């Protein structure tokens, strides 16, 4: 194999998502003169933090062969409860912890129904989406919670020049990378998503892996809810609509296989940045919100279709290769093999 073919077959496919990210960034800088301004770039970092945190949780589940359609609604519930706790106690730490616990509790229920009762994750999380949305609307009577005071530090504060949401983003991305690449938990998630029955035969506690994956997702959804409400400076019961789709889109764009077993944290981060940059440039150029939804929908469809197509191509290649490697079998009516001495071998 020549060096050029190696570059085409390995390096380009491996780093294509980062090439696309660079192209999107460069194109955005030409489409709007305001894109490269310091304020806009910091705003992008704040905006993309929530999607990236949600995407890391979605990536973990998708790699494990699961999904979460309730992320947006649970994020709203966790964020609003966190806001209410802060208004009552004035404790930022307690508000953050309670928001995380709400996210974990909802995903703990998802895990029980999926892992223990063997209910399809699509149905379970669709139901949780409706329950969480109804719960937050009932809790607030459908009204926004205002006057958050110092709670805005989670979403609007800075540490030096660095936005605090970006600090959360970096810390969580590093944590998820470590969990997925350096721990038994991460290897188990990949194994379960790749082949659940083979993982069980290998001694992996499949149900426990699914529980842990949903708990990690719940922790991230809770944090995302706190940051989102802090950034908008209000407790919005209708927040997060469609965010679960963006959270799924980012890892799929970043190379996570929708059928499970394949995905990287770096690819997910790149996918989230692409989604964030596309949303930002569409806002700067005056693209309507309805058109933005159409664009995101097309991106999801294309990303999943490409994933299915690429896997189908690889499967055909493996099958053809295995057939070529099989020794030829004697057809009916042919003479049996002869030994080196010229005598026929015994049948």
Secondary structure, 3 states (H helix, E strand, C coil): CCHHHHHHHHHHHHHHHHHHHHHHHHHHHHHCCCCCCHHHHHHHHHHHHHHHHHHHHHHHHHHCCCCCCCHHHHHHHHHHHHHHHHHHHCCHHHHHHHHHHHHHHHHHHHHHHHHHCCCCHHHHHHHHHHHHHHHHHHHHCCCCECCCHHHHHHHHCEECCEEHHHHHHHHHHHHHHHHHHHCHHHHHHHHHHHCHHHHHHCCCCHHHHHHHHHHHHHHHHHHHHHHHHHHHCCECCCCCCCHHHHHHHHHHHCCCCCCCCCCCHHHHHHHHHHHHHHHHHHHHCCCCHHHHHHHHHHHHHHHHHHHHHHHHHHHHHHHHHHHHHCCCCCCCCCCCCECCCCCECCC
